[in-house]
Amino acid sequence: MRIKTISRSVDEFTRERSQDLQRVFHNFDPSLRPMEKAVEYQRALTAAKLEKIFARPFVGAMDGHRDGISCMAKNPNYLKGIFSASMDGDIRLWDIATSRRTVCQFPGHLGAVRGLTVSTDGNVLVSCGTDCNVRLWSVPRPSLEDSDLSSEKSTEVVHSICGLYLQECVILSFTSRAVDHQFEGDLFATAGAQLDIWNHNRSQPVQSFTSGSHSVISVRFNPGEPDILATSSGDNHISIYDIRMSSAARKILMRTKTNSIAWNPMEPMNFTAANEDGNCYSFDGRKNEEAKCVHKDHVSAVMDIDFSPTGREFVTGSYDRSVRIFPYNGGHSREIYHTKRMQRVFCVKYSSDATYVISGSDDTNLRLWKAKASEQLGVILPREQKKHEYNEAVKNRYKHLPEIKRIVRHRHLPKPIYKAKAESRAMNDAKRRKDDRRKAHSAPGTVVTESHRTRRIIKEVE
Amino acid sequence: MGGLKRKPSSSAKALAKSKKKKGPHLPNSILKVIANQKRPLNSDEEDDDDVIGSDDEHGGDLYEYEEGVPEEESRKNNRYDRHDNYDYELPDDFEDENVESEDDDDGGNSDNDEAEGDDDDDDDRHTRMLQSLTGMPSAAFEGESKSKPVLFTEAYPEGEFNPTRDVLEGKNVLTEEDFLAPLEGTPGYQKTSKQIARMRKDTKHVVHAPLPKPQRERLERKAVIGLVDEEFSKWVHLVKKNREAPTVYFNQDVDLGYSTVGAIASEFQPRTEFEKKMASVLNDSEVSMEDHIKDHNHIAKMRSLLFRHEFKSKRIKKIKSKTYHRLKNKDLKNSSLGALMDPEMAKEEAMRQEAKRVEERMTLKHRNTGKWAKRMISRGLNVKYDGPKAAIAEQLQMNANLSRKMNSMRDGSSSDESDDEEELNDGADEDTPSRLIAKAKEKTLKALEDDEVPNAGLMSLPFMKNEEANEEAKRALEEYEEWENSGGENSKKTVNVSGRRVFGATAKVEAPKESRKDSDNFYDDSDSDNDMAGIEDNNIEPVRDNASPARNTITETEKFDDDVAGNPASKTTFDVAMFASGSWKKMAGSKNTESKKASRKTRAPIPQAQDKKGWRDEESEDSESEAEQMVDGVLTSTSKETFEVPSQAELINRAFAGDDVLDEFEKDKEEVLNQEVPKPEKPVLVPGWGDWTNIQKKRGISKQMVQKHEAEKKEWEQGLKTRKDARLKHVIISEKVDKKAEKLHTTTLPFPFTSKEVFEHSMRMPIGPEFNPSTIVGELNRPEVVKKTGVIIKPVKFEEVNPNDEVDDEHPRNHQKQRPKKKTSRRQGKVKSK
């Protein structure tokens, strides 16, 4: 007969340091823990509730502008700085990490600034606006800025040095609505009555595209494919250009205007358009006759959109005074952010480390949010991290169960949005009912219900 | 041109067709001839370019010609006469035509048309104008107008966009010949005309008119689309890979420089003389890591042993008790250790043991043969009381010990003494090698013991010696035993023959075959020998006797198989055992373990025989050479007893004699039924009102209660009947829903899953740290996106991805996600079947 004995050497079980954890032996025999499913379900439930408890997404507001914020730009090379411009022509650089205040201003524009962008190396800021000017600014070095901040923390001296930064100014014959900089290149595009491609060193556009009589309202370069850009224009068109070619590659005609476009930084063929009808439409750049996904939830026009650098989700700002975060392949938002005082949101940005979201709104404030509402900030110990991961995994695993689903999905909505949603739902239901009846009472095949993905797209222009 | 531009672009094809159909009906050459004939008449002020343009195949003008002359108009014109012409009014459709063309034309043109309209009506003036313009006699125009009484209503001045009717009808078109005609006879004429002819033939170099803008843009866009799509398509594999990856990492490319001292050290390059020297020295003395570790471990072990020994000896030294030390010394002497250390002592000890053994055998003192023991047993006191019971057990134990010792001793140094008295029938052939081996063994043992024993240092420590000696002794013993076994094989041929014989006899009954795919050399040798020996050697009796010593040595419990092995007569028992080969083998195994404590010598023949049976049984169905069968047949012809093979059912019955599965199942089912459809309780008289007055007893149970009970009973019966397993005798189907478990199930299949099985499979394993080893918990719980706060994530960079490569990071959750799935049913039918 064999006798099994427990033999454990002292060496293995001796801690090296007093802070080390005691080593514990586990028996993973499943028959010893028969209730694992129930246990994990309970944990998932607890995790879902804890997530609700710790959901405090609002980090802080940055005020200083004297008019509604029209556009923002993030420095691709420096996490702490963000540029914002307002309707009165004021451009500011903010330090969002430590002090959350203006680092410097870039005065010069006479009318509203409508477009703002930073070159990839973070040295040049480009702005354009209704005063028919395109201005290039050199951005102060982050290191300098840091030292400045440490020395002049309490004073507002920073403002006085800002005049130095104007590098170049080009005067156009028309107001431009948007500007965007190429990734890893020195070209940038301005959009107005026509689409112009500029080089930093030239005062004339390297290339111009004209299309129709309507002006272009937004332009965005593809981060993965630096020569490709997408624009949206006032005549409800979305166009894709290759700047090496002389004309547009694709044109989609939609029923409503597209306010902004964002390319997926991890999937260069895909982009998402923020539409006036309150939905966002994700397109594959190769097949435009239908949207790949329709992201619904906003109750008013979506004003701006920005992709997370991970490419897995994007943030939108809407005229309904809310900011929402959508998964890149999900029909509904994962998160909604709103505060009592936040007005129409005109611009949103996802921070370059995919951790924060910044929104600029009509109430002259920039707001900093966490991208994940219940995320714990600061240094997290490995064990803590593991615990968070486990909670997340377990929640994800049981997310389809009714109780957990309910808790995870529940959000408190401002009254106007709630009402508007209810109203639109009622309207949609009525419409669907009517359609169903019409379909039922007509010859089969005569009434065709169009899918949501193609409903708002008129055609792809050949 | 303008007209064409206004046409909806969708009808581009139709337009092309119409061009073909409705273009000038006459071929160009004929037209030319006509034009040449009419040349003197045709003298309008049209641009040459335009005319040529109309000849061209692109002929936007031809199209316009078609638009410009509606049929009604010509018919209408036929109705009009010259007189009517004077008070001419604009026809209704005229305005429309005007509006259409107005859009395309320049502003200047439309200005002109009013002025033109005024003086148009006067035919004479027109003729005069023509005359003045062309310089031709008015008769020409006259004749034309007379022969064709057509009213020309030109709303616009003739020009690029408004050619004359002649041109529109394809009649008086200017050609190259028209221009060349006046030059005829001049010196360069021939050359020019040749050139023109050549040009006409050569259609390649004709510069076509540019396409209209929308068409051109469409074509351009198409070309660009192709390029852009190509650009996008190259990302597909990369994107797919990223999407399918269970985890995407964005925290990888953080370059923090050197992270550890080791990393810095590994980068070190010797520069100065000294450093180089050091480096060379370090590199030359190549101590491999393994050796180093081995050395280190060895030293550490030695040190710890020394330390412990020191500790122990200190502690022992501290003990003041004299008795303890005395006893300890005695122990040391008595122990095998002491014996091993001192050969003299060992001998003495062995002698003493031997004497004891002899005494035991002689007296059988400890086998309950004593007076006291007999009395105890006869009176049954050993059962009643614990004391005597223990004492008797002890005696028996002692007896067993002594006899066992005796066996082991025979193996060892004292074999020559015991052999003579015990193994009476052992052949001489066996004696010599075994003795030799025994001698060698002894010698080695001695040599080992005599080996230099260091007086100081670690090796001198008792436990060290113990270790070494034990090890050596073991190894030597093993060797000798091996020798003995293999040697003994040859010497014990007869024994094996007997075994074989026995099996051969049984083989006739159910034909056991042998094939030795798996048997080792040990058996191979012996058997091949046996085959030969079996034929030669017909003497059976000594064979039997040969086996008997082995039988004598084994304990009573082993009697059964010994009989089988040794006695060919007892075939029946053996055959049963063969049938239940599994159990047989088990028995054999247990015996083996038991007899391990006994001496090797006794063990040797038994397992041999057993094993043989074992593998014969196993491979009884295998084929065997005919010769062997023959041998067996010859040898076994003496035995006439046959064995009846019990039927399978009988065997099963015998095997499961004690189990009453059916009854158990019925009980189970009843229990389940009672739980799910509980039987209603019978109403009982509850003591209460009227109890003491005896009224209640008289009345009995109230009617209501009885009725209620009846109803409940009916319901119960109904419930039993409607059960799914009501008619299935051997099945329990439970339809009860566990409410507490319900919340763990979902009614619909969650999104990415398409089959229930896969979904359930994905949910089967828990992912928590309590249920999984820590090595995989991290993987199980890893989020889809791993990023680090403060690390800038760059957009994707293009890299070639092989689409056939699998995702390198195998992740348990990945499988769950990729696979299709289905839902868990809310109702879980529990089906038990017998």
Interface residues (C-beta under 8 A of the other chain):
Chain A: M1 H26 F28 P30 R33 E36 K37 A38 V39 E40 Y41 R43 P76 N77 L79 F183 P223 G224 E225 I228 I240 D242 M245 S246 S247 A248 A249 R250 K251 P265 M266 E267 P268 M269 G285 R286 P309 T310 G311 R312 S352 D353 A354 T355 L377 K386 E389 Y390 E392 A393 V394 R397 K399 H400 L401 P402 E403 V461 E462
Chain B: E217 R218 E220 R221 K222 A223 V224 I225 L227 V228 D229 E231 F232 S233 W235 V236 V239 N242 R243 V248 F250 T593 K740 A741 K743 L744 T746 T748 P750 F751 M763 P766 I767 G768 P769 E770 F771 N772 P773 V777 G778 L780 N781 R782 P783 E784 V785 K787 K788 T789 G790 V791 I792 I793 K794 P795 V796 K797 F798 R813
